Amino acid sequence: MTRVTEPGAPPLWRNRDFVTLWSGQVVSALGARISATAMPLLVLATTGSAADAGLVAAAGTLPFLVAQLPAGPLVDRWDRRRILRASEALAGLALLSVPIAQWLDALTVAQLVVVAFVQGMCAVFFGLAETAALPVIVPAAQLPTALAQNEARGRGAALAGGPIGGLLFGLDRTLPFLVDAISYAAASVALLSLRKELRSGPVAPAEPLWRATAAGLRWIWRHPLIRAAILLIAASNLVFQALVLVLVVLAQRRGATAGEIGTMLGVYSGGGLLGALAATRLHRHLSPKMVIIGVNWIWTALLPLFLLTTNALQIGAIGAATAFVGPLWNVVIVSYSALLVPNELLGRVTSAAMTVSWGVMPIGSLGAGLLLAGAGPTGTILTLTGVMLATAVAATISPAVRRAPPLPRG
């Protein structure tokens, strides 16, 4: 890990709680990417329906829409270490039910919808708790680097998880889900080693949930840059949530095997890993305004290129280019939020932000399934390109983005 310090602070690689949290999530994220690669393949192999695959994918992201707002106040109120551990354990149990149902020849799309929803719900609580805990574990000057390390963790897991998920699915349809269940159990055990109290302020008062969630929404509304960034993230999340399913269906219709599709997704994710590694240094040399505007225009230019090839590896390479710039965007936006928001409000503000920015994901999944059924991959990609173009224009003309202040340098 990169050694970025402030006076009196140890480097990140010597921060025991950060290393514990980071290392446990390497295992968990790898397992999650393995099952995420296998899930649409399982649905398509079972029913042959892109709409069913979109429905299951939407169920996995629906908690980001329906659970984020109430989860934020609870994360500020409950023991964050227990939330982290319980989220991993419950997700593992849900994933374990998939191979059991396959062995009993009782697996249905309805069960996969429920499993995906539970896994998504656990991801909501874990993500909010981790985001709120990180500024307590890591000094402010090291926070952008820590976030970049987390990006590298997730992108690296996606790089390895895609090919492994495709390979395991090709060997036996139960294997990806068994591996993911084991990874969740391992991560839950690793979290027992966290020592630090994961909050820096007083416990949030036991006020009604609606009032607590309103506090997060009010804070966002009063900060134009955060408000603009959340809306821009929502638009790009809508596009890229849909894009993953589009690329899987596109490759499958062109004759790609499960292993080739997994490799394609691994190449796609490899760009994100390289971008996360680059973001640990690039964020110090590029202004936030340049990042926010530039990334959206890069995505707009790259999306039409998917129409120029039918080769799975080439599709993955174009996806890698789109993924490369994503971590830099994430580091800038999440750093702003973590540094500007009081820690006792961070769970509520983050949940409100993610309700908007991630709540569009089920719409992206459902929309992708319906567009694929009606317009095919070509029409779907053209539609997504149009949405991305509108987003890039909005970022360019936003006064809040143009006046974005610099981040602290560590």
Secondary structure as GFF3:
##gff-version 3
##sequence-region A 1 410
A	DSSP	three_ten_helix	12	14	.	.	.	ID=ss1
A	DSSP	alpha_helix	16	47	.	.	.	ID=ss2
A	DSSP	alpha_helix	50	66	.	.	.	ID=ss3
A	DSSP	alpha_helix	68	77	.	.	.	ID=ss4
A	DSSP	alpha_helix	80	103	.	.	.	ID=ss5
A	DSSP	alpha_helix	109	137	.	.	.	ID=ss6
A	DSSP	three_ten_helix	140	142	.	.	.	ID=ss7
A	DSSP	alpha_helix	143	171	.	.	.	ID=ss8
A	DSSP	alpha_helix	175	190	.	.	.	ID=ss9
A	DSSP	three_ten_helix	191	193	.	.	.	ID=ss10
A	DSSP	alpha_helix	209	221	.	.	.	ID=ss11
A	DSSP	alpha_helix	224	253	.	.	.	ID=ss12
A	DSSP	alpha_helix	258	282	.	.	.	ID=ss13
A	DSSP	alpha_helix	288	302	.	.	.	ID=ss14
A	DSSP	three_ten_helix	303	308	.	.	.	ID=ss15
A	DSSP	alpha_helix	312	340	.	.	.	ID=ss16
A	DSSP	alpha_helix	343	357	.	.	.	ID=ss17
A	DSSP	alpha_helix	361	397	.	.	.	ID=ss18
A	DSSP	alpha_helix	399	402	.	.	.	ID=ss19
###
